[in-house]
Amino acid sequence: MDCARRACLVVPFRNEARHLPDVLQSLREQNIESVRVRYIFVDSASVDGGARIVEEWLRATGADGEVLRLDRPGIAVALNAAIGRAQADEILVRLDAHTRYDPSYVRSLVDALDQLPSSVWWVGGSQSEPDAPGFGGALVRALMTNPLGLGGSDMRRTAGGLRRIDGNPYLGAFRPGTLQSVGGFDERWTANEDSELAARIERAGGEIWHAPAPCTYLITRGPWETAVLWHKYGTWRARTIRRHPGTLRARHVAPPAAVVLGVALACSPARVLLLPLAAVFAALVLARRRRGEALAVTAASVAYFPLVHAAFGTGLLRGWCSPVRTAGAPTPLPGLDAEAAPAP
């Protein structure tokens, strides 16, 4: 990385006091020179003292950084507030407050942007096996690691080195000027904001790549809360597809198709097929489970995975039929130069 160029690490958080110490420790251990890094933490109306933890960490470490306090919650809102304070020549690295970062994480992302051509505007890392306590946490971890759940996602593949990907990565680094050039995140999107942004970046001519920069996601929701969250993801994925039809993929169609097929089978004489289909699914879940996973967790996964897929599928159908207006360009954001071009 050019010695004159710094990385601006943006960390939005809301009521993450329980995880912030581990996350901050992982940031302290980054192997990139401290003079090349500054932090913008954005507190989205927390009530658990998280901002105080961050401020004490900044004082104790002497890190260059600040804490913004917002009254209005929302990931897109928080990210845009930080983007507006980023310098034009800074690489912007998006982080979150429930992920631990490998010591090489930030350096790997900024080095990747240096190695790749200027047509690459966004480089994301790899979400390695998540960490969670208890049976509920183990069940959500199974969902995120088993290909029959959500484990087949490209962002969870750590192998393969630098490669171009289709759609958004997990978190990642943006070439200077990228977010300013596309107008930042659309604050109307309360979920799936990364995918909507990725569509605008690709439409503007930017490429999105993956780098082997590992991090560990800290599971913060139980099984039911996770299913509810995936219903929300489905709703906003549909709205993203409505705005950007080219983002539709077979993996988006499969969950609602399975929901419709399952209901149709259950209501017809062919319902006898449900049992062998369920048996095949259970066998596949067992065959692809994580090594060392408890059999009780695997058994529960056979019922839990379809629940999450159904939640996403019904959310997709809801979002597709929703009258919410999502057409057109995002609202112009104060302080962002929509005419700026990403710097090489």
PAVEXSE-366170 format. One record per residue (C-alpha): x, y, z; residue in one letter. Coordinates in nm, 3 decimals. Layout:
residues N
<pt east="X" north="Y" up="Z" r="a"/>
...
end
This chain:
residues 344
<pt east="0.000" north="0.000" up="0.000" r="m"/>
<pt east="0.119" north="0.352" up="-0.080" r="d"/>
<pt east="0.267" north="0.495" up="0.240" r="c"/>
<pt east="0.075" north="0.820" up="0.182" r="a"/>
<pt east="-0.259" north="0.639" up="0.168" r="r"/>
<pt east="-0.439" north="0.543" up="0.484" r="r"/>
<pt east="-0.719" north="0.304" up="0.561" r="a"/>
<pt east="-1.027" north="0.442" up="0.734" r="c"/>
<pt east="-1.186" north="0.163" up="0.939" r="l"/>
<pt east="-1.559" north="0.217" up="0.985" r="v"/>
<pt east="-1.731" north="0.029" up="1.269" r="v"/>
<pt east="-2.106" north="0.084" up="1.319" r="p"/>
<pt east="-2.251" north="-0.064" up="1.638" r="f"/>
<pt east="-2.568" north="-0.070" up="1.843" r="r"/>
<pt east="-2.589" north="-0.243" up="2.182" r="n"/>
<pt east="-2.276" north="-0.452" up="2.122" r="e"/>
<pt east="-2.106" north="-0.394" up="2.459" r="a"/>
<pt east="-2.085" north="-0.770" up="2.518" r="r"/>
<pt east="-1.873" north="-0.827" up="2.207" r="h"/>
<pt east="-1.682" north="-0.501" up="2.171" r="l"/>
<pt east="-1.384" north="-0.594" up="2.394" r="p"/>
<pt east="-1.303" north="-0.904" up="2.182" r="d"/>
<pt east="-1.356" north="-0.712" up="1.857" r="v"/>
<pt east="-1.139" north="-0.420" up="1.971" r="l"/>
<pt east="-0.863" north="-0.657" up="2.082" r="q"/>
<pt east="-0.858" north="-0.815" up="1.738" r="s"/>
<pt east="-0.828" north="-0.467" up="1.584" r="l"/>
<pt east="-0.541" north="-0.383" up="1.816" r="r"/>
<pt east="-0.357" north="-0.693" up="1.688" r="e"/>
<pt east="-0.375" north="-0.594" up="1.320" r="q"/>
<pt east="-0.033" north="-0.616" up="1.155" r="n"/>
<pt east="-0.071" north="-0.299" up="0.949" r="i"/>
<pt east="0.123" north="0.005" up="1.072" r="e"/>
<pt east="-0.085" north="0.215" up="1.310" r="s"/>
<pt east="0.002" north="0.538" up="1.126" r="v"/>
<pt east="-0.181" north="0.402" up="0.822" r="r"/>
<pt east="-0.506" north="0.342" up="1.009" r="v"/>
<pt east="-0.772" north="0.560" up="1.161" r="r"/>
<pt east="-1.111" north="0.461" up="1.301" r="y"/>
<pt east="-1.461" north="0.597" up="1.277" r="i"/>
<pt east="-1.692" north="0.421" up="1.523" r="f"/>
<pt east="-2.060" north="0.501" up="1.481" r="v"/>
<pt east="-2.289" north="0.444" up="1.779" r="d"/>
<pt east="-2.645" north="0.403" up="1.652" r="s"/>
<pt east="-2.841" north="0.493" up="1.966" r="a"/>
<pt east="-2.691" north="0.228" up="2.196" r="s"/>
<pt east="-2.817" north="0.206" up="2.552" r="v"/>
<pt east="-2.561" north="-0.043" up="2.690" r="d"/>
<pt east="-2.255" north="0.179" up="2.729" r="g"/>
<pt east="-2.081" north="0.058" up="2.414" r="g"/>
<pt east="-1.964" north="0.407" up="2.318" r="a"/>
<pt east="-1.785" north="0.440" up="2.652" r="r"/>
<pt east="-1.600" north="0.111" up="2.591" r="i"/>
<pt east="-1.480" north="0.236" up="2.253" r="v"/>
<pt east="-1.377" north="0.577" up="2.385" r="e"/>
<pt east="-1.174" north="0.417" up="2.665" r="e"/>
<pt east="-1.010" north="0.184" up="2.411" r="w"/>
<pt east="-0.912" north="0.478" up="2.189" r="l"/>
<pt east="-0.758" north="0.659" up="2.486" r="r"/>
<pt east="-0.575" north="0.349" up="2.613" r="a"/>
<pt east="-0.428" north="0.254" up="2.275" r="t"/>
<pt east="-0.364" north="0.602" up="2.141" r="g"/>
<pt east="-0.533" north="0.497" up="1.817" r="a"/>
<pt east="-0.638" north="0.772" up="1.577" r="d"/>
<pt east="-1.014" north="0.762" up="1.585" r="g"/>
<pt east="-1.347" north="0.910" up="1.687" r="e"/>
<pt east="-1.692" north="0.801" up="1.799" r="v"/>
<pt east="-1.996" north="0.943" up="1.624" r="l"/>
<pt east="-2.325" north="0.925" up="1.812" r="r"/>
<pt east="-2.647" north="0.902" up="1.613" r="l"/>
<pt east="-3.004" north="0.921" up="1.738" r="d"/>
<pt east="-3.135" north="0.735" up="1.434" r="r"/>
<pt east="-3.052" north="0.362" up="1.417" r="p"/>
<pt east="-2.975" north="0.177" up="1.097" r="g"/>
<pt east="-2.668" north="0.022" up="0.934" r="i"/>
<pt east="-2.696" north="0.227" up="0.614" r="a"/>
<pt east="-2.747" north="0.547" up="0.814" r="v"/>
<pt east="-2.441" north="0.477" up="1.029" r="a"/>
<pt east="-2.221" north="0.387" up="0.732" r="l"/>
<pt east="-2.321" north="0.699" up="0.542" r="n"/>
<pt east="-2.242" north="0.916" up="0.844" r="a"/>
<pt east="-1.891" north="0.768" up="0.846" r="a"/>
<pt east="-1.847" north="0.794" up="0.469" r="i"/>
<pt east="-1.920" north="1.164" up="0.492" r="g"/>
<pt east="-1.621" north="1.203" up="0.729" r="r"/>
<pt east="-1.377" north="0.987" up="0.530" r="a"/>
<pt east="-1.096" north="1.154" up="0.339" r="q"/>
<pt east="-1.106" north="1.138" up="-0.041" r="a"/>
<pt east="-0.777" north="0.943" up="-0.064" r="d"/>
<pt east="-0.854" north="0.687" up="0.208" r="e"/>
<pt east="-0.934" north="0.322" up="0.153" r="i"/>
<pt east="-1.258" north="0.268" up="0.343" r="l"/>
<pt east="-1.276" north="-0.064" up="0.529" r="v"/>
<pt east="-1.617" north="-0.168" up="0.655" r="r"/>
<pt east="-1.616" north="-0.367" up="0.980" r="l"/>
<pt east="-1.885" north="-0.471" up="1.224" r="d"/>
<pt east="-1.896" north="-0.504" up="1.600" r="a"/>
<pt east="-1.966" north="-0.877" up="1.627" r="h"/>
<pt east="-1.674" north="-1.011" up="1.424" r="t"/>
<pt east="-1.319" north="-1.092" up="1.532" r="r"/>
<pt east="-1.056" north="-1.015" up="1.270" r="y"/>
<pt east="-0.746" north="-1.217" up="1.191" r="d"/>
<pt east="-0.426" north="-1.009" up="1.247" r="p"/>
<pt east="-0.370" north="-1.001" up="0.870" r="s"/>
<pt east="-0.727" north="-0.897" up="0.786" r="y"/>
<pt east="-0.694" north="-0.526" up="0.714" r="v"/>
<pt east="-0.349" north="-0.556" up="0.555" r="r"/>
<pt east="-0.470" north="-0.836" up="0.325" r="s"/>
<pt east="-0.759" north="-0.626" up="0.198" r="l"/>
<pt east="-0.560" north="-0.307" up="0.131" r="v"/>
<pt east="-0.276" north="-0.508" up="-0.029" r="d"/>
<pt east="-0.531" north="-0.679" up="-0.254" r="a"/>
<pt east="-0.653" north="-0.341" up="-0.378" r="l"/>
<pt east="-0.292" north="-0.250" up="-0.458" r="d"/>
<pt east="-0.236" north="-0.574" up="-0.651" r="q"/>
<pt east="-0.561" north="-0.566" up="-0.847" r="l"/>
<pt east="-0.639" north="-0.331" up="-1.138" r="p"/>
<pt east="-0.819" north="-0.003" up="-1.078" r="s"/>
<pt east="-1.138" north="-0.158" up="-1.220" r="s"/>
<pt east="-1.173" north="-0.343" up="-0.887" r="v"/>
<pt east="-1.365" north="-0.116" up="-0.649" r="w"/>
<pt east="-1.457" north="-0.352" up="-0.363" r="w"/>
<pt east="-1.265" north="-0.643" up="-0.209" r="v"/>
<pt east="-1.423" north="-0.854" up="0.066" r="g"/>
<pt east="-1.281" north="-1.114" up="0.302" r="g"/>
<pt east="-1.377" north="-1.462" up="0.420" r="s"/>
<pt east="-1.620" north="-1.532" up="0.702" r="q"/>
<pt east="-1.463" north="-1.835" up="0.869" r="s"/>
<pt east="-1.649" north="-2.076" up="1.095" r="e"/>
<pt east="-1.867" north="-1.870" up="1.330" r="p"/>
<pt east="-1.837" north="-1.882" up="1.707" r="d"/>
<pt east="-2.133" north="-1.929" up="1.942" r="a"/>
<pt east="-2.206" north="-2.084" up="2.284" r="p"/>
<pt east="-2.479" north="-2.332" up="2.382" r="g"/>
<pt east="-2.710" north="-2.559" up="2.186" r="f"/>
<pt east="-2.892" north="-2.270" up="2.018" r="g"/>
<pt east="-2.563" north="-2.119" up="1.906" r="g"/>
<pt east="-2.446" north="-2.456" up="1.777" r="a"/>
<pt east="-2.766" north="-2.489" up="1.575" r="l"/>
<pt east="-2.717" north="-2.147" up="1.414" r="v"/>
<pt east="-2.351" north="-2.236" up="1.350" r="r"/>
<pt east="-2.467" north="-2.552" up="1.175" r="a"/>
<pt east="-2.697" north="-2.340" up="0.959" r="l"/>
<pt east="-2.403" north="-2.119" up="0.858" r="m"/>
<pt east="-2.160" north="-2.403" up="0.786" r="t"/>
<pt east="-2.370" north="-2.680" up="0.629" r="n"/>
<pt east="-2.427" north="-2.642" up="0.250" r="p"/>
<pt east="-2.787" north="-2.761" up="0.306" r="l"/>
<pt east="-2.831" north="-2.450" up="0.522" r="g"/>
<pt east="-2.639" north="-2.135" up="0.434" r="l"/>
<pt east="-2.289" north="-2.281" up="0.426" r="g"/>
<pt east="-2.257" north="-2.280" up="0.050" r="g"/>
<pt east="-2.230" north="-1.901" up="0.034" r="s"/>
<pt east="-1.926" north="-1.768" up="-0.150" r="d"/>
<pt east="-1.837" north="-1.533" up="0.136" r="m"/>
<pt east="-1.779" north="-1.836" up="0.362" r="r"/>
<pt east="-1.521" north="-1.994" up="0.130" r="r"/>
<pt east="-1.170" north="-1.933" up="0.259" r="t"/>
<pt east="-0.993" north="-2.116" up="-0.025" r="a"/>
<pt east="-0.935" north="-1.991" up="-0.377" r="g"/>
<pt east="-0.719" north="-1.682" up="-0.321" r="g"/>
<pt east="-0.800" north="-1.361" up="-0.504" r="l"/>
<pt east="-1.098" north="-1.407" up="-0.734" r="r"/>
<pt east="-1.379" north="-1.209" up="-0.886" r="r"/>
<pt east="-1.721" north="-1.279" up="-0.737" r="i"/>
<pt east="-2.081" north="-1.223" up="-0.839" r="d"/>
<pt east="-2.262" north="-0.994" up="-0.597" r="g"/>
<pt east="-2.153" north="-0.857" up="-0.262" r="n"/>
<pt east="-1.879" north="-0.996" up="-0.039" r="p"/>
<pt east="-1.871" north="-0.997" up="0.340" r="y"/>
<pt east="-1.770" north="-0.652" up="0.469" r="l"/>
<pt east="-1.445" north="-0.558" up="0.293" r="g"/>
<pt east="-1.248" north="-0.261" up="0.161" r="a"/>
<pt east="-1.348" north="0.000" up="-0.096" r="f"/>
<pt east="-1.111" north="0.177" up="-0.331" r="r"/>
<pt east="-1.092" north="0.552" up="-0.251" r="p"/>
<pt east="-1.384" north="0.739" up="-0.403" r="g"/>
<pt east="-1.599" north="0.431" up="-0.466" r="t"/>
<pt east="-1.873" north="0.495" up="-0.212" r="l"/>
<pt east="-1.875" north="0.866" up="-0.286" r="q"/>
<pt east="-1.911" north="0.798" up="-0.660" r="s"/>
<pt east="-2.224" north="0.583" up="-0.619" r="v"/>
<pt east="-2.391" north="0.793" up="-0.349" r="g"/>
<pt east="-2.323" north="0.571" up="-0.048" r="g"/>
<pt east="-2.568" north="0.319" up="0.097" r="f"/>
<pt east="-2.939" north="0.364" up="0.034" r="d"/>
<pt east="-3.088" north="0.445" up="0.374" r="e"/>
<pt east="-3.428" north="0.311" up="0.268" r="r"/>
<pt east="-3.279" north="-0.041" up="0.280" r="w"/>
<pt east="-3.293" north="-0.173" up="0.637" r="t"/>
<pt east="-3.142" north="-0.506" up="0.524" r="a"/>
<pt east="-2.965" north="-0.637" up="0.212" r="n"/>
<pt east="-2.803" north="-0.295" up="0.177" r="e"/>
<pt east="-2.475" north="-0.456" up="0.067" r="d"/>
<pt east="-2.640" north="-0.636" up="-0.224" r="s"/>
<pt east="-2.818" north="-0.322" up="-0.339" r="e"/>
<pt east="-2.489" north="-0.130" up="-0.324" r="l"/>
<pt east="-2.307" north="-0.406" up="-0.513" r="a"/>
<pt east="-2.559" north="-0.382" up="-0.797" r="a"/>
<pt east="-2.497" north="-0.008" up="-0.830" r="r"/>
<pt east="-2.119" north="-0.055" up="-0.820" r="i"/>
<pt east="-2.129" north="-0.316" up="-1.096" r="e"/>
<pt east="-2.367" north="-0.105" up="-1.303" r="r"/>
<pt east="-2.119" north="0.184" up="-1.271" r="a"/>
<pt east="-1.839" north="-0.037" up="-1.408" r="g"/>
<pt east="-1.671" north="-0.148" up="-1.088" r="g"/>
<pt east="-1.563" north="-0.506" up="-1.018" r="e"/>
<pt east="-1.603" north="-0.688" up="-0.685" r="i"/>
<pt east="-1.344" north="-0.942" up="-0.570" r="w"/>
<pt east="-1.274" north="-1.176" up="-0.280" r="h"/>
<pt east="-0.946" north="-1.190" up="-0.088" r="a"/>
<pt east="-0.827" north="-1.456" up="0.161" r="p"/>
<pt east="-0.870" north="-1.225" up="0.461" r="a"/>
<pt east="-1.029" north="-1.434" up="0.738" r="p"/>
<pt east="-1.254" north="-1.317" up="1.019" r="c"/>
<pt east="-1.478" north="-1.494" up="1.269" r="t"/>
<pt east="-1.844" north="-1.396" up="1.294" r="y"/>
<pt east="-1.980" north="-1.393" up="1.649" r="l"/>
<pt east="-2.334" north="-1.531" up="1.652" r="i"/>
<pt east="-2.554" north="-1.290" up="1.846" r="t"/>
<pt east="-2.903" north="-1.434" up="1.781" r="r"/>
<pt east="-3.074" north="-1.757" up="1.879" r="g"/>
<pt east="-3.239" north="-1.993" up="1.630" r="p"/>
<pt east="-3.579" north="-1.823" up="1.628" r="w"/>
<pt east="-3.435" north="-1.470" up="1.603" r="e"/>
<pt east="-3.214" north="-1.590" up="1.316" r="t"/>
<pt east="-3.515" north="-1.727" up="1.128" r="a"/>
<pt east="-3.698" north="-1.396" up="1.177" r="v"/>
<pt east="-3.390" north="-1.212" up="1.049" r="l"/>
<pt east="-3.380" north="-1.427" up="0.735" r="w"/>
<pt east="-3.744" north="-1.347" up="0.670" r="h"/>
<pt east="-3.640" north="-0.980" up="0.673" r="k"/>
<pt east="-3.345" north="-1.057" up="0.445" r="y"/>
<pt east="-3.584" north="-1.226" up="0.202" r="g"/>
<pt east="-3.816" north="-0.925" up="0.201" r="t"/>
<pt east="-3.535" north="-0.683" up="0.121" r="w"/>
<pt east="-3.368" north="-0.919" up="-0.125" r="r"/>
<pt east="-3.692" north="-0.911" up="-0.326" r="a"/>
<pt east="-3.691" north="-0.532" up="-0.318" r="r"/>
<pt east="-3.331" north="-0.532" up="-0.438" r="t"/>
<pt east="-3.429" north="-0.762" up="-0.724" r="i"/>
<pt east="-3.719" north="-0.535" up="-0.812" r="r"/>
<pt east="-3.484" north="-0.240" up="-0.842" r="r"/>
<pt east="-3.201" north="-0.441" up="-1.005" r="h"/>
<pt east="-3.359" north="-0.734" up="-1.195" r="p"/>
<pt east="-3.016" north="-0.853" up="-1.311" r="g"/>
<pt east="-2.932" north="-0.959" up="-0.954" r="t"/>
<pt east="-3.190" north="-1.240" up="-0.958" r="l"/>
<pt east="-3.023" north="-1.583" up="-0.919" r="r"/>
<pt east="-3.148" north="-1.939" up="-0.898" r="a"/>
<pt east="-3.054" north="-1.951" up="-0.528" r="r"/>
<pt east="-3.306" north="-1.675" up="-0.463" r="h"/>
<pt east="-3.586" north="-1.857" up="-0.643" r="v"/>
<pt east="-3.525" north="-2.195" up="-0.479" r="a"/>
<pt east="-3.660" north="-2.116" up="-0.126" r="p"/>
<pt east="-3.999" north="-1.974" up="-0.231" r="p"/>
<pt east="-4.030" north="-2.247" up="-0.496" r="a"/>
<pt east="-3.970" north="-2.509" up="-0.227" r="a"/>
<pt east="-4.232" north="-2.344" up="-0.003" r="v"/>
<pt east="-4.490" north="-2.347" up="-0.282" r="v"/>
<pt east="-4.401" north="-2.705" up="-0.382" r="l"/>
<pt east="-4.422" north="-2.828" up="-0.022" r="g"/>
<pt east="-4.764" north="-2.671" up="0.033" r="v"/>
<pt east="-4.888" north="-2.807" up="-0.300" r="a"/>
<pt east="-4.769" north="-3.159" up="-0.216" r="l"/>
<pt east="-4.919" north="-3.144" up="0.134" r="a"/>
<pt east="-5.257" north="-3.050" up="-0.015" r="c"/>
<pt east="-5.257" north="-3.318" up="-0.285" r="s"/>
<pt east="-5.269" north="-3.700" up="-0.304" r="p"/>
<pt east="-4.895" north="-3.682" up="-0.381" r="a"/>
<pt east="-4.829" north="-3.591" up="-0.017" r="r"/>
<pt east="-4.683" north="-3.939" up="0.029" r="v"/>
<pt east="-4.374" north="-3.808" up="-0.151" r="l"/>
<pt east="-4.298" north="-3.573" up="0.136" r="l"/>
<pt east="-4.163" north="-3.853" up="0.355" r="l"/>
<pt east="-3.898" north="-3.985" up="0.110" r="p"/>
<pt east="-3.802" north="-3.629" up="0.018" r="l"/>
<pt east="-3.755" north="-3.547" up="0.387" r="a"/>
<pt east="-3.547" north="-3.862" up="0.429" r="a"/>
<pt east="-3.317" north="-3.763" up="0.142" r="v"/>
<pt east="-3.279" north="-3.414" up="0.286" r="f"/>
<pt east="-3.195" north="-3.556" up="0.630" r="a"/>
<pt east="-2.933" north="-3.784" up="0.478" r="a"/>
<pt east="-2.771" north="-3.494" up="0.296" r="l"/>
<pt east="-2.768" north="-3.280" up="0.612" r="v"/>
<pt east="-2.599" north="-3.566" up="0.797" r="l"/>
<pt east="-2.344" north="-3.623" up="0.520" r="a"/>
<pt east="-2.245" north="-3.255" up="0.497" r="r"/>
<pt east="-2.241" north="-3.168" up="0.867" r="r"/>
<pt east="-1.937" north="-3.004" up="1.023" r="r"/>
<pt east="-1.679" north="-3.245" up="1.162" r="r"/>
<pt east="-1.732" north="-3.290" up="1.534" r="g"/>
<pt east="-2.087" north="-3.154" up="1.532" r="e"/>
<pt east="-2.311" north="-3.313" up="1.797" r="a"/>
<pt east="-2.568" north="-3.555" up="1.656" r="l"/>
<pt east="-2.843" north="-3.375" up="1.849" r="a"/>
<pt east="-2.754" north="-3.053" up="1.667" r="v"/>
<pt east="-2.756" north="-3.232" up="1.330" r="t"/>
<pt east="-3.094" north="-3.390" up="1.409" r="a"/>
<pt east="-3.240" north="-3.051" up="1.501" r="a"/>
<pt east="-3.092" north="-2.907" up="1.182" r="s"/>
<pt east="-3.311" north="-3.136" up="0.972" r="v"/>
<pt east="-3.614" north="-2.939" up="1.093" r="a"/>
<pt east="-3.443" north="-2.603" up="1.144" r="y"/>
<pt east="-3.290" north="-2.558" up="0.799" r="f"/>
<pt east="-3.628" north="-2.586" up="0.619" r="p"/>
<pt east="-3.773" north="-2.337" up="0.870" r="l"/>
<pt east="-3.508" north="-2.078" up="0.782" r="v"/>
<pt east="-3.544" north="-2.144" up="0.408" r="h"/>
<pt east="-3.922" north="-2.107" up="0.442" r="a"/>
<pt east="-3.873" north="-1.782" up="0.636" r="a"/>
<pt east="-3.650" north="-1.645" up="0.359" r="f"/>
<pt east="-3.885" north="-1.771" up="0.089" r="g"/>
<pt east="-4.198" north="-1.619" up="0.242" r="t"/>
<pt east="-4.004" north="-1.297" up="0.298" r="g"/>
<pt east="-3.907" north="-1.297" up="-0.069" r="l"/>
<pt east="-4.270" north="-1.342" up="-0.171" r="l"/>
<pt east="-4.375" north="-1.067" up="0.070" r="r"/>
<pt east="-4.112" north="-0.829" up="-0.062" r="g"/>
<pt east="-4.202" north="-0.902" up="-0.421" r="w"/>
<pt east="-4.569" north="-0.825" up="-0.358" r="c"/>
<pt east="-4.503" north="-0.529" up="-0.129" r="s"/>
<pt east="-4.618" north="-0.187" up="-0.250" r="p"/>
<pt east="-4.313" north="-0.018" up="-0.093" r="v"/>
<pt east="-4.160" north="0.215" up="-0.349" r="r"/>
<pt east="-3.796" north="0.126" up="-0.417" r="t"/>
<pt east="-3.752" north="0.244" up="-0.774" r="a"/>
<pt east="-3.505" north="0.511" up="-0.878" r="g"/>
<pt east="-3.172" north="0.624" up="-0.743" r="a"/>
<pt east="-3.089" north="0.652" up="-0.372" r="p"/>
<pt east="-3.155" north="0.982" up="-0.203" r="t"/>
<pt east="-2.855" north="1.219" up="-0.244" r="p"/>
<pt east="-2.642" north="1.213" up="0.067" r="l"/>
<pt east="-2.503" north="1.532" up="0.223" r="p"/>
<pt east="-2.127" north="1.558" up="0.191" r="g"/>
<pt east="-2.093" north="1.291" up="-0.078" r="l"/>
<pt east="-1.972" north="1.386" up="-0.424" r="d"/>
<pt east="-2.181" north="1.173" up="-0.658" r="a"/>
<pt east="-1.959" north="1.275" up="-0.951" r="e"/>
<pt east="-1.635" north="1.156" up="-0.794" r="a"/>
<pt east="-1.457" north="0.863" up="-0.957" r="a"/>
<pt east="-1.273" north="0.591" up="-0.763" r="p"/>
<pt east="-0.902" north="0.661" up="-0.743" r="a"/>
<pt east="-0.655" north="0.399" up="-0.869" r="p"/>
end
